[in-house]
């Protein structure tokens, strides 16, 4: 399975500190390199249902992949666990 063939579109940026700070756009390979193999699998599985990787949020216990489908959000933690009802504060 090719990495590029399973890479969803990227739209937002990354939160890098407890205070919100966003970086410029990353290319697809840079975003995917930041995810664990378990996260890549989880994001790929969600992409089959129309979700796209929106951004990566750095948390105290590791990076969380945040995916979006229209106005619905889901998260994938470092171990690949998917949460379809996350409690995230996301600004428009």
C-alpha positions as CSV (number, residue, x, y, z in Angstrom):
1,X,0.0,0.0,0.0
2,X,1.5,3.4,-1.1
3,X,1.7,6.1,1.5
4,X,0.7,8.8,-1.0
5,X,-2.4,6.8,-2.1
6,X,-3.8,6.8,1.5
7,X,-2.9,10.3,2.4
8,X,-6.0,12.5,3.0
9,X,-6.1,16.2,2.2
10,X,-4.5,18.5,4.7
11,X,-6.3,21.7,5.6
12,X,-5.2,23.2,9.0
13,X,-2.0,23.6,10.9
14,X,-0.5,22.2,14.2
15,X,-0.9,23.4,17.7
16,X,2.6,23.2,19.2
17,X,2.3,24.6,22.7
18,X,-0.5,24.9,25.4
19,X,-1.0,28.3,23.9
20,X,-2.3,28.0,20.4
21,X,0.4,28.5,17.9
22,X,0.0,27.5,14.3
23,X,2.7,26.7,11.7
24,X,2.5,27.1,8.0
25,X,1.3,24.4,5.7
26,X,3.1,21.0,5.7
27,X,3.3,18.8,2.7
28,X,1.6,15.4,2.9
29,X,4.7,13.5,3.7
30,X,5.7,15.7,6.6
31,X,2.3,15.3,8.2
32,X,2.3,11.5,7.8
33,X,5.9,11.3,9.2
34,X,4.6,12.9,12.4
35,X,2.0,10.1,12.9
36,X,2.7,6.7,14.5
37,X,2.0,3.6,12.4
38,X,-1.1,2.9,14.4
39,X,-2.4,6.5,13.8
40,X,-1.7,6.2,10.1
41,X,-3.8,3.0,10.0
42,X,-6.6,4.7,12.0
43,X,-6.7,7.8,9.8
44,X,-6.6,5.6,6.7
45,X,-9.6,3.6,7.9
46,X,-11.5,6.7,8.7
47,X,-10.7,8.1,5.2
48,X,-12.8,5.2,3.8
49,X,-15.8,6.9,5.4
50,X,-15.0,10.4,4.1
51,X,-12.8,11.7,6.9
52,X,-9.7,13.8,6.1
53,X,-6.8,14.6,8.3
54,X,-7.4,18.2,9.5
55,X,-4.4,18.7,11.8
56,X,-2.2,17.2,14.5
57,X,-2.7,18.5,18.1
58,X,0.3,18.0,20.4
59,X,-0.9,16.9,23.8
60,X,1.0,16.0,27.0
61,X,0.5,12.2,26.3
62,X,1.5,12.5,22.6
63,X,0.2,13.8,19.3
64,X,-3.4,13.4,18.4
65,X,-4.5,13.2,14.8
66,X,-7.7,15.1,14.2
67,X,-9.8,14.2,11.2
68,X,-12.8,15.9,9.8
69,X,-15.8,15.1,7.6
70,X,-17.8,18.2,7.0
71,X,-18.6,19.5,10.5
72,X,-17.9,16.1,12.2
73,X,-14.6,15.5,14.0
74,X,-12.9,12.4,15.2
75,X,-9.5,11.8,16.8
76,X,-6.9,9.1,16.6
77,X,-4.4,8.7,19.5
78,X,-0.9,7.4,19.3
79,X,-2.0,3.8,19.8
80,X,-4.5,4.1,17.0
81,X,-7.6,4.3,19.1
82,X,-10.4,6.2,17.3
83,X,-12.7,8.5,19.2
84,X,-15.8,9.5,17.1
85,X,-17.1,11.8,19.8
86,X,-14.1,13.8,21.0
87,X,-14.4,16.7,23.3
88,X,-12.3,19.2,21.4
89,X,-12.5,23.0,21.2
90,X,-12.0,23.8,17.6
91,X,-12.3,27.3,16.2
92,X,-13.7,27.9,12.7
